[in-house]
Every structure is written in structure tokens, then in C-alpha cells.
Amino acid sequence: MPITTIRSLPPTPKRTHYDAVIVGARCAGASTALLLARAGLKVLSIDRRPYGSDTLSTHALMRPAVLQLSRWGLLEPLLRAGTPLIEATTFHYGDEEITIPLKAGPDLPGLIAPRRTVLDRILVDAARKAGAEFLHDMAVADLFADVRGRVRGVEIRAAGRDVLQLSADIVIGADGIGSLVAKRSNARALRQGTVSAAHVYGYAPVEPGADYHWYFRDGIAGSLIPTNDGLACIVASVPTRLFDEHFRRDHGRARMEVLGALSPALAEQAGRAPKDVRLQAFRGVPGYLRQAHGPGWALVGDAGFFRDPITSHGISDALRDAESLARAIIDGSPLAFEAYRQERNLFANQILDTTDAIAGFDWTLAKLGERHRRFSAVLKAEVQMLAGQALPARRGAPPSQAATYRAPANQDKAPATAGSSLYRNRTGA
Ligand SMILES: Cc1cc2nc3c(=O)[nH]c(=O)nc-3n(C[C@H](O)[C@H](O)[C@H](O)COP(=O)(O)OP(=O)(O)OC[C@H]3O[C@@H](n4cnc5c(N)ncnc54)[C@H](O)[C@@H]3O)c2cc1C
């Protein structure tokens, strides 16, 4: 008897036009989808990776990210998922230890480092609950534009299907370092960093109640980041040059050498991992800042701004910029997009400067404390800015009401002839 394989068809978008289509559905994309959907916009977020999948990233959250998750009502679900609350950070400068307890408050009871399988899933779940649509396991192959070059939508190609065009008032690139949206929209490079560090990490059991630990000795660094399932993420960080020279052949051995040089106790902790534990390695990418938005498109998260992971700030940047971009899109005015650009660039430039000052490994231990204090001052300014802002919402409209926002006038008016029947021009231009 022949065996029949029943193949489920790929999911289909509910509409052909959205207020916003977001390429990427992780911390930048799912957060933006959440905030736009809560304001009543019709949003679709597309990711080529599966729902709830892991990605190449450690996941220590800094104060701004925890504050935002708390204000969005997602800290509770993250804690319920078994993410431990971290109450202090210990810096190890050589043999010297400095422990800094977190100044807790109602919206910031502690720090957290949820696995990406937990954080990204909870963001997607919350956005879905607010009405956002998601398509996972599906890649955006291209963007399309009108005759004046304004981005009008995306093309997706699902296995066994023809090209599907979806139009949108705005296409958001939340598609990470290799951003297709940045490439296709010719986003200008505003800054290009020169230094990069490599990070090699794996997981090992840790006692409950552990702090964040950051370790530094001349030319090397490491960290211990308590996370879900009674595990800590243990990272060895070195300049990319050193990685190329010493790590290529045997990541595991080179990582243990670095951890042992930083602290025998840290190496011993890493040694508690099962022998077959899989390590992840990132060779390093110099930081960059790209144009924040253009006609019919915007970038958020790593798609627009990357800084070395050594300061564990990428997820905080993604969440902050998601909130700021959502505010701009909901408002729709050129002024609101200008505010997004300015706010993103203000913080991105400071984060990039202070991160590169650490990722360059050109410090001595005596100078490093001062560099950390400069970075911490930026975090403090971010927390103050975020705490002082209302969450994105349409003026005076309850979230359940149908969206009547102005389509993002970001930058240029669509021509009267723009678009075929595919386009619904919400600007009335
Ligand atoms: C080794 C390492 C360690 C890190 N550690 C930390 C840390 O401790 N703390 C911290 O805050 N940050 C850390 N970061 C940074 C953090 O991972 C990023 O800043 C964050 O993931 C950016 O989120 P994002 O949503 O912008 O992009 P991503 O997380 O990269 O997500 C982009 C998504 O877009 C999807 N995509 C791309 N192209 C397409 C397409 N054409 N069609 C459909 N989908 C597409 C991808 O599948 C992906 O899922 C680390 C990064 C690295 C590399």
C-alpha cells in the first residue's frame, strides 16, 4: 500500500495590504509588532526562522531592556518561564572584585537574562495576542517600490508557491546584521567601526541566586550570565585577531584556556557542563550605524545599528528603538520620524563610542573601570529617558478601535499614479 505524506501548506497572510510589514520577528521585529498592534495597526511580521528558535546571541539584559519589558507587561511572563532575577553585578578586574547591587524599583526589580528561545517567543506571543500576524519559516526575498522609488511592500517566496507580493504603508527592516531591507533600500552607512571582538560561549549548571559576573584581564574578557533551566551562559571574549590565531582549530580548548586565565573558579564552573555540550562562536563584526529610515522604509535593531556584544546592549538597543519607531509610525508625521532618527542616533553614537572603547582591548585594567563608568552613565540616561516617556499609543483612541492613523508620511508623497491596484494609498496623496 503506498504511503501518502500529508504536507501542511505554509500559512497564508490574511491580507494583501498591511499598515506595516516587518521583516524579522525577534527582539526588534516582534517588539515593534507588539507596540504597533497594541495601537490598533494591522501588522505582519515575517521571519525565515521557526517560532521559538534559538539564535547566535548571549542574552544578558541591561537596565533599559528590563524596564521596557516591565512596562510592556512582559516581565511577569518571563519570570514565570523560570528566568532568574539577578540582583547584583560583580566586576572582576584581575584579582580585584567589585560587586554593585542593583538599585531595584517597582518597574526594575532586578536584571534578567532570558534565553532567546524564551524572550523572542514571549514577545511574539504578546504581539499575536494584540492582533499582530506572524509568518515563521518564510523568507522575504525582495522589496518592491513605486516609480519614484518609495518602498511599497515585500515579496515572499514560500516553498511550492509563486511569489507573493504584500503591500504596506511602511516596510520595517528588523532583519539583523545582514539586513535585506537595508540593502534593497540603499540605507546609507553613517558610521563604520574598526574594532571587533570574538565571543565563544556555552552553558553549564549554576547555583540559584548567582550574580552577573564580568571578568577582565589584559587582552581577554569573560562573563557568567545566569539564565533559564538552572544554567549559566559562560562566555570567553578576545580580540578577533586572537580568535583567528588561537581559536580556529579548537574552540573548546581555547575557550577553557581563556576562562582559566581569567579565573580558575570560572573555568571550574564551565567544566561542570556535560562533555558533549555544544559551543557557539561569533568571530566579531565591527560596529556600524545605518540611515534610520527613508521613503516607505525604516530600520530597527541590528539592521540599523550594531555594537560589539561585549557590553551586552544589543537587545536593549532593539527594544528602545522599537518603542521609538512605533511612536513615529503611529504618529505618521515627518517630525515624528525625525524624532526617531535623532533619538536612535543620539544613543547609538554614545553606545558605539563606549562599547568600542571596551571591545578594542586597548585598555589597561587601571583604565577599564573609568570606561565602564562612562558606559554606565549612558545606561542611566537611557533609563531616565525611557521612564519619562508615555508608551506608544494613538492619541485618545482605545487600542481596540480600528486604526485611523495617517500612513507614515515619512519623507515623500506617493505620486497620484503610484501603485497599481495592489496599493492602497492611505496618505491620500
Ligand atoms: C555572540 C553574541 C552575543 C550577544 N550577546 C548579547 C547580550 O548578552 N545582550 C544583548 O542585549 N545583546 C547581545 N547580543 C546582540 C543581540 O543578539 C542583537 O542585538 C539582537 O539579536 C538584535 O535583534 P534583532 O531583532 O535586531 O535581530 P536578530 O536577533 O538578528 O533577528 C533578525 C531576524 O530576522 C530574520 N531575517 C533576516 N533576513 C530575513 C529575511 N530576508 N526574511 C525573513 N526573515 C529574515 C532572521 O531569521 C532573524 O530571526 C549578542 C550578539 C552576539 C552575536
The ligand as an SDF file (V2000), in Angstrom:
LIG
                    3D

 53 58  0  0  0  0  0  0  0  0999 V2000
   27.6680   36.4050   20.1960 C   0  0  0  0  0  0  0  0  0  0  0  0
   26.6640   37.4500   20.5250 C   0  0  0  0  0  0  0  0  0  0  0  0
   26.3530   37.7050   21.8550 C   0  0  0  0  0  0  0  0  0  0  0  0
   25.4110   38.6800   22.1720 C   0  0  0  0  0  0  0  0  0  0  0  0
   25.1110   38.9140   23.4710 N   0  0  0  0  0  0  0  0  0  0  0  0
   24.1890   39.8310   23.8230 C   0  0  0  0  0  0  0  0  0  0  0  0
   23.8190   40.0410   25.1730 C   0  0  0  0  0  0  0  0  0  0  0  0
   24.3070   39.3780   26.0960 O   0  0  0  0  0  0  0  0  0  0  0  0
   22.8890   41.0010   25.4500 N   0  0  0  0  0  0  0  0  0  0  0  0
   22.3270   41.7570   24.4590 C   0  0  0  0  0  0  0  0  0  0  0  0
   21.4940   42.6300   24.7560 O   0  0  0  0  0  0  0  0  0  0  0  0
   22.6580   41.5760   23.1600 N   0  0  0  0  0  0  0  0  0  0  0  0
   23.5610   40.6350   22.8200 C   0  0  0  0  0  0  0  0  0  0  0  0
   23.8920   40.4330   21.5100 N   0  0  0  0  0  0  0  0  0  0  0  0
   23.2620   41.2760   20.4860 C   0  0  0  0  0  0  0  0  0  0  0  0
   21.8680   40.7800   20.1630 C   0  0  0  0  0  0  0  0  0  0  0  0
   21.9010   39.4030   19.8320 O   0  0  0  0  0  0  0  0  0  0  0  0
   21.3050   41.5520   18.9690 C   0  0  0  0  0  0  0  0  0  0  0  0
   21.4930   42.9260   19.1730 O   0  0  0  0  0  0  0  0  0  0  0  0
   19.8370   41.2520   18.7950 C   0  0  0  0  0  0  0  0  0  0  0  0
   19.6480   39.9030   18.4650 O   0  0  0  0  0  0  0  0  0  0  0  0
   19.2610   42.1100   17.6760 C   0  0  0  0  0  0  0  0  0  0  0  0
   17.9310   41.7230   17.4970 O   0  0  0  0  0  0  0  0  0  0  0  0
   17.2240   41.9300   16.0810 P   0  0  0  0  0  0  0  0  0  0  0  0
   15.8060   41.5260   16.3010 O   0  0  0  0  0  0  0  0  0  0  0  0
   17.5420   43.2900   15.5830 O   0  0  0  0  0  0  0  0  0  0  0  0
   17.9800   40.9380   15.1010 O   0  0  0  0  0  0  0  0  0  0  0  0
   18.1130   39.3570   15.1190 P   0  0  0  0  0  0  0  0  0  0  0  0
   18.0130   38.8230   16.5020 O   0  0  0  0  0  0  0  0  0  0  0  0
   19.3560   39.0770   14.3450 O   0  0  0  0  0  0  0  0  0  0  0  0
   16.8430   38.8410   14.3050 O   0  0  0  0  0  0  0  0  0  0  0  0
   16.7160   39.0860   12.9410 C   0  0  0  0  0  0  0  0  0  0  0  0
   15.7400   38.0730   12.3890 C   0  0  0  0  0  0  0  0  0  0  0  0
   15.4620   38.4430   11.0330 O   0  0  0  0  0  0  0  0  0  0  0  0
   15.3060   37.2530   10.2870 C   0  0  0  0  0  0  0  0  0  0  0  0
   15.5550   37.5450    8.8790 N   0  0  0  0  0  0  0  0  0  0  0  0
   16.6780   38.0350    8.3220 C   0  0  0  0  0  0  0  0  0  0  0  0
   16.5270   38.1830    6.9920 N   0  0  0  0  0  0  0  0  0  0  0  0
   15.2640   37.7660    6.7070 C   0  0  0  0  0  0  0  0  0  0  0  0
   14.5110   37.6540    5.5060 C   0  0  0  0  0  0  0  0  0  0  0  0
   15.0190   38.0350    4.3160 N   0  0  0  0  0  0  0  0  0  0  0  0
   13.2580   37.1650    5.5610 N   0  0  0  0  0  0  0  0  0  0  0  0
   12.7250   36.7800    6.7550 C   0  0  0  0  0  0  0  0  0  0  0  0
   13.4030   36.8530    7.9240 N   0  0  0  0  0  0  0  0  0  0  0  0
   14.6490   37.3470    7.8990 C   0  0  0  0  0  0  0  0  0  0  0  0
   16.3220   36.2900   10.8670 C   0  0  0  0  0  0  0  0  0  0  0  0
   15.9210   34.9480   10.6200 O   0  0  0  0  0  0  0  0  0  0  0  0
   16.2830   36.6530   12.3530 C   0  0  0  0  0  0  0  0  0  0  0  0
   15.4420   35.7730   13.0770 O   0  0  0  0  0  0  0  0  0  0  0  0
   24.8090   39.4480   21.1510 C   0  0  0  0  0  0  0  0  0  0  0  0
   25.1220   39.1890   19.8180 C   0  0  0  0  0  0  0  0  0  0  0  0
   26.0290   38.1980   19.5110 C   0  0  0  0  0  0  0  0  0  0  0  0
   26.3420   37.9360   18.0680 C   0  0  0  0  0  0  0  0  0  0  0  0
  1  2  1  0
  2  3  1  0
  2 52  2  0
  3  4  2  0
  4  5  1  0
  4 50  1  0
  5  6  2  0
  6  7  1  0
  6 13  1  0
  7  8  2  0
  7  9  1  0
  9 10  1  0
 10 11  2  0
 10 12  1  0
 12 13  2  0
 13 14  1  0
 14 15  1  0
 14 50  1  0
 15 16  1  0
 16 17  1  0
 16 18  1  0
 18 19  1  0
 18 20  1  0
 20 21  1  0
 20 22  1  0
 22 23  1  0
 23 24  1  0
 24 25  2  0
 24 26  1  0
 24 27  1  0
 27 28  1  0
 28 29  2  0
 28 30  1  0
 28 31  1  0
 31 32  1  0
 32 33  1  0
 33 34  1  0
 33 48  1  0
 34 35  1  0
 35 36  1  0
 35 46  1  0
 36 37  1  0
 36 45  1  0
 37 38  2  0
 38 39  1  0
 39 40  1  0
 39 45  2  0
 40 41  1  0
 40 42  2  0
 42 43  1  0
 43 44  2  0
 44 45  1  0
 46 47  1  0
 46 48  1  0
 48 49  1  0
 50 51  2  0
 51 52  1  0
 52 53  1  0
M  END
$$$$
